[in-house]
Amino acid sequence: MDSLTQIILGGAIGNAVLGNKLKNKAVLYGAVAGTIPDLDVAVGWFTDSLTALEIHRGISHSILFALVSSFLFGYILFRRERNKGVTYEEGYWLFFWGLFTHSLLDAFTSWGTRLLWPMDYSFAFKSIFVIDPLYTLPFLFFLIQSMRSKNDLVKRMQYNTLGLIVSTGYLCITLFLKGVVYYKFTDSLGKQNIEYTSLSVKPTAMNTILWNGIVETKDSFLIGEYSFFDQSQLRFQVFNKNHHYTEQLMNHQLLKRLVRVSEGKFTISEEDERLYFNDLRFGLLKNNGDDIQFAFSYEFYVNSHGELAVREVKKERADGIILLKKLWQRLKGM
């Protein structure tokens, strides 16, 4: 999830563990714990975008990291706050739950999280977008109300608990909504007599009303959208896999890395004699006739050392704004 949401979740966890002793300071410690896992994005400053993507949501988001690093972070908290009655165990649990819930929340998004690192398996329930105001804003409201109740411990913890209950309840609702959408897609595919090998559904940007589905067939991927306000049958846009472009690279380590990162959901496209690897998991950034760009695409090129390399295709901010406007209209069933 986005940084603000993780700070709010971490703050609420810190409040739940030590709010009775440290009051708003516990929220601060929890916010720090909720921020730590995403510091792995700093790797992007020193390496290429593909390597940074492979590292993100890896070791720093694992249960192992939460278990081990909390010994250090908890000790630091204990040393700073022991004069206020904070125990080492409380410091440990504040950081463990702050770190672990960060990773657990990320597992509900399309990106997924390698909770069991070093095992190379990503948990991704794909039921919530990385930014979702319906999750974040009510949670923020209750946390602020809790922080304002400085001298009323009972009310403070009640507000904090309500925030955790409401936010967790919303996550459960997203799983239910995903189940409904999955049925809608399978039903539509059946009625259209489309044979497929896999189906993945996920919400579009900042909502759980409009959903995106990726359908894999033998030679292509079909991408469709479903809104709970739709009145007509699902329609799909076809994208040929074009994997024959990379037959000579099937054993190349670079292509293997790209396939692993994309979870096998990719197409190859050619433009101006250049080959592009398109990660389908996050849909289209531009979809205007022949002007098509996926949210995540990588251009193959030969670097200065004569080696095959890739670079991420730049995204224009204006395209993102146009896409959000289109999604808003589509969300309403139009």
Secondary structure, 3 states (H helix, E strand, C coil): CCHHHHHHHHHHHHHHHHHHHHCHHHHHHHHHHHHHHHHHHHHHHCCCHHHHHHHCCCHHHCHHHHHHHHHHHHHHHHHHHHHHCCCHHHHHHHHHHHHHHHHHHHCCCCCCECCCCCCCCCECCCCCCCCCHHHHHHHHHHHHHHHHCCCCHHHHHHHHHHHHHHHHHHHHHHHHHHHHHHHHHHHHHHHCCCCCCEEEEEECCCCCCEEEEEEECCCEEEEEEEECCCCCCCCEEEEECCHHHHHHHCCCHHHHHHHHHCCCCEEEEEECCEEEEEEEEEEEEEEECCEEEEEEEEEEEECCCCCEEEEECCCCHHHHHHHHHHHHHHHCCC
